[in-house]
Amino acid sequence: MAQAPAAGEAGPTRPRALVTGASSGIGAAFAEHLARERYELVIVARSRDRLEALASRLRRDHGVGVEVIVADLTRHDDLRVVATAVADDGVLELLVNNAGFGTVGPFVDLDPNREEEEIRLNIVALERLTHAALPAMIARGRGAIVNVSSMGAFQPGPYNATYSATKAYVNSFTEALHEELRGTGVRVQALCPGFTRTEFQQRARIDVSSFPTFIWMSAEAVVDASLAGLERGEVVCVPGVGNRMAVAVTSMFPRSLLRRFSGTIGRYLRP
């Protein structure tokens, strides 16, 4: 069950950010970077121990207020608690919708309940929290939302079908919001990292032992690129020169060829 944060911890003159999936990987890197920038933080994830350890370290190292919400955003009640916290926060400057996971394997063999959870987290939670954050941001005439997507958004993902589809949704949704929000002062970004050194691959049961080192980025580098791109007004951010080149090249392929190529990669990656 989600627990709401204690009130009144954040300083009145500092910006505040809320980061989901903050207990590890890209989410933790966002929290670290924002704490260095003197943001007050609300961090959200399922693991109380990890969240509390991160919060303690950020308070100690950076002198910022950090509130913790323990929540599983695939659960309706937990999502409602977090959405209410977002909607009630009239000074939230940045929302980072980072929580998400992927599944790998032939779709027909995967647990349909797990696939549904993936959709609820990667799409429904992201949309609900975005909707909760926007009214106050629009009223103030400023604010930003980063929706963490993936390079998988740019092509179909055989053997990774649900994940790639959810990330294609995130890109389309974010780009549409960008146009709706023109002139409001509110910025949105779809962050599309490639291979990033996090726990994502382990949780998705992807064997990456034979992957070349040059394709990997650190979570910290991904976050640096995202926030720099946000300042430039970059709506779709693909961190890393190699990743941007890959997106540009694959965009020139016929869809039929792209599907076949993605299927070959997917067969190689599946457990």
C-alpha positions in Angstrom: 0.0 0.0 0.0 1.3 3.4 -0.9 2.1 5.9 1.8 1.8 9.6 1.3 4.8 11.8 2.1 5.1 13.9 5.1 4.1 17.5 4.4 6.2 20.6 4.8 9.7 19.2 4.2 10.6 21.2 1.1 12.2 24.6 1.3 10.0 27.5 0.0 12.5 28.9 -2.5 13.8 25.7 -4.1 12.3 24.0 -7.1 10.7 20.6 -6.4 10.7 17.4 -8.6 9.0 14.1 -8.3 10.7 11.0 -9.8 9.1 7.6 -10.2 11.1 4.4 -10.3 13.7 6.3 -8.2 15.2 3.4 -6.3 17.8 2.5 -9.0 19.0 3.1 -12.5 17.9 6.1 -14.4 15.5 7.2 -11.7 18.1 7.2 -9.0 20.4 9.1 -11.4 17.7 11.7 -12.0 17.3 12.1 -8.2 21.1 12.5 -7.7 21.5 15.0 -10.5 18.5 17.1 -9.3 19.7 17.0 -5.7 23.0 18.5 -6.9 21.0 21.2 -8.6 19.3 21.9 -5.2 15.9 20.5 -6.1 13.7 19.3 -3.3 12.6 15.8 -4.1 9.8 13.4 -3.9 11.0 9.9 -4.8 8.6 7.0 -5.6 9.3 3.3 -6.0 8.2 -0.1 -4.5 11.4 -0.7 -2.4 11.2 1.1 0.9 14.8 0.2 1.9 16.3 1.5 -1.3 14.2 4.7 -1.2 15.1 5.4 2.4 18.8 4.8 1.8 18.8 7.1 -1.3 16.8 9.8 0.6 19.2 9.7 3.5 22.3 9.9 1.3 20.8 12.9 -0.7 19.8 14.7 2.4 23.3 14.2 3.8 25.3 15.0 0.7 23.3 17.8 -0.8 21.3 19.3 2.1 18.0 19.0 0.3 14.6 17.8 1.5 13.6 14.4 0.2 10.2 12.9 0.7 9.5 9.2 0.1 6.4 7.5 -1.3 6.5 3.7 -1.3 4.1 2.7 -4.1 3.5 0.0 -6.7 2.1 2.1 -9.6 0.6 -1.0 -11.2 -1.9 -1.0 -8.3 -4.9 1.4 -8.7 -4.9 2.5 -5.0 -1.2 3.2 -5.0 -1.4 5.1 -8.2 -4.2 7.2 -6.8 -2.1 8.1 -3.8 0.8 9.3 -5.9 -1.5 11.1 -8.4 -3.1 13.0 -5.5 0.2 14.0 -4.2 1.2 15.3 -7.6 -2.1 17.2 -8.1 -1.9 18.7 -4.6 1.6 20.0 -5.1 1.1 23.5 -6.4 4.9 24.1 -6.8 6.1 21.0 -8.6 8.5 22.1 -11.2 9.5 18.7 -12.7 7.8 15.4 -13.0 10.0 12.4 -14.2 7.9 9.5 -15.2 10.6 6.9 -15.1 9.0 3.8 -13.6 8.6 1.0 -16.1 9.7 -2.5 -17.1 10.0 -4.8 -20.0 9.3 -8.4 -20.9 11.1 -10.6 -23.4 10.0 -13.7 -25.3 7.4 -14.8 -27.8 4.2 -12.9 -26.8 2.1 -16.1 -26.9 4.3 -17.6 -24.2 4.3 -14.6 -21.8 2.0 -14.3 -18.8 -0.9 -12.1 -19.9 -1.3 -10.7 -16.4 2.3 -9.6 -16.4 1.8 -8.0 -19.8 -1.2 -6.1 -18.5 0.9 -4.9 -15.6 3.5 -3.7 -18.0 0.9 -1.6 -19.9 -0.5 -0.3 -16.6 2.9 0.9 -15.5 4.5 2.0 -18.7 1.3 3.8 -20.0 -1.5 4.2 -17.6 0.6 5.4 -14.6 2.6 7.7 -16.8 -0.6 9.2 -18.3 -2.4 9.5 -15.0 0.6 11.3 -13.3 1.0 13.6 -16.3 -2.6 14.6 -16.1 -2.3 15.2 -12.4 0.7 17.5 -12.8 -0.4 19.7 -15.7 -3.2 21.9 -14.3 -0.9 23.5 -11.7 2.0 23.8 -14.1 -0.2 25.5 -16.7 -1.7 27.8 -14.1 1.8 28.9 -13.1 3.0 29.2 -16.7 6.0 26.9 -16.1 7.1 23.3 -15.3 8.3 20.3 -17.2 7.6 16.6 -17.5 10.1 14.0 -18.7 8.6 10.7 -19.9 11.2 8.0 -20.0 10.7 6.1 -23.2 13.2 4.0 -25.2 14.9 3.6 -28.5 12.5 0.6 -28.8 9.8 3.2 -29.5 11.1 3.8 -33.0 10.4 0.3 -34.4 8.3 -2.8 -33.7 9.9 -5.1 -31.2 9.4 -8.8 -32.0 10.0 -10.8 -28.8 9.7 -7.5 -27.0 6.3 -6.7 -28.4 4.5 -5.1 -25.5 7.4 -3.1 -24.2 8.2 -1.6 -27.6 4.5 -0.8 -28.1 4.2 0.9 -24.8 7.2 3.1 -25.6 5.8 4.0 -29.0 2.8 5.2 -27.1 4.9 7.3 -24.8 6.6 9.0 -27.7 3.4 9.7 -29.6 1.6 10.9 -26.4 4.5 13.2 -25.4 4.8 14.7 -28.9 1.1 15.4 -29.0 1.2 17.0 -25.6 4.1 19.3 -26.8 1.8 20.7 -29.4 -1.1 21.1 -27.0 1.1 22.9 -24.5 2.6 25.5 -26.9 2.5 28.9 -25.4 1.8 27.6 -21.8 5.4 27.7 -20.6 5.2 23.9 -19.8 7.7 21.7 -21.5 7.5 17.9 -22.1 10.1 15.5 -23.3 10.2 11.8 -24.4 13.6 10.5 -23.3 14.7 7.5 -25.5 17.8 5.9 -24.1 19.5 2.9 -25.7 21.5 0.3 -23.8 22.0 1.8 -20.4 23.8 0.1 -17.4 20.9 -0.4 -15.1 19.0 -3.4 -13.6 16.5 -3.3 -16.5 18.2 -6.1 -18.6 18.5 -8.4 -15.6 14.8 -8.0 -14.7 13.8 -8.6 -18.3 16.1 -11.7 -18.4 18.2 -10.4 -21.3 21.6 -11.9 -21.6 23.9 -9.0 -22.4 27.2 -10.7 -21.7 28.3 -10.7 -25.4 27.2 -7.0 -26.1 30.1 -4.7 -27.1 31.0 -2.2 -24.4 30.8 0.8 -26.8 27.0 0.6 -27.2 26.4 1.2 -23.4 25.8 4.5 -21.6 25.7 5.1 -17.9 22.5 6.2 -16.3 24.2 9.4 -15.3 25.1 10.2 -18.9 21.5 9.6 -20.0 20.2 11.9 -17.4 22.7 14.6 -18.2 21.6 14.5 -21.9 17.9 14.6 -20.9 18.1 17.6 -18.7 20.4 19.5 -21.2 18.0 18.6 -24.0 15.1 19.8 -21.9 16.7 23.2 -21.5 17.1 23.4 -25.3 13.5 22.5 -25.8 14.3 19.0 -27.2 11.0 17.1 -27.3 12.4 13.7 -28.3 15.8 13.2 -26.7 18.0 10.3 -27.9 21.1 10.3 -25.8 24.4 9.4 -27.4 25.8 10.0 -30.9 25.7 6.3 -31.8 22.1 6.0 -30.7 21.0 9.0 -32.7 22.8 7.7 -35.8 21.0 4.3 -35.3 17.6 6.0 -35.1 18.4 8.1 -38.2 19.5 5.1 -40.2 16.7 2.8 -39.3 14.1 5.5 -40.1 15.1 5.1 -43.7 14.4 1.3 -43.8 11.1 0.0 -45.2 8.9 -1.1 -42.4 8.9 -4.7 -43.7 12.7 -4.8 -43.6 12.8 -3.1 -40.2 10.4 -5.7 -38.8 12.6 -8.5 -40.0 15.7 -6.9 -38.7 14.1 -6.3 -35.3 12.9 -9.9 -35.2 16.4 -11.2 -35.8 17.7 -9.1 -32.9 14.8 -10.1 -30.7 15.4 -13.8 -31.3 19.0 -13.3 -30.2 18.0 -11.4 -27.0 15.2 -13.6 -25.8 15.9 -15.9 -22.8 
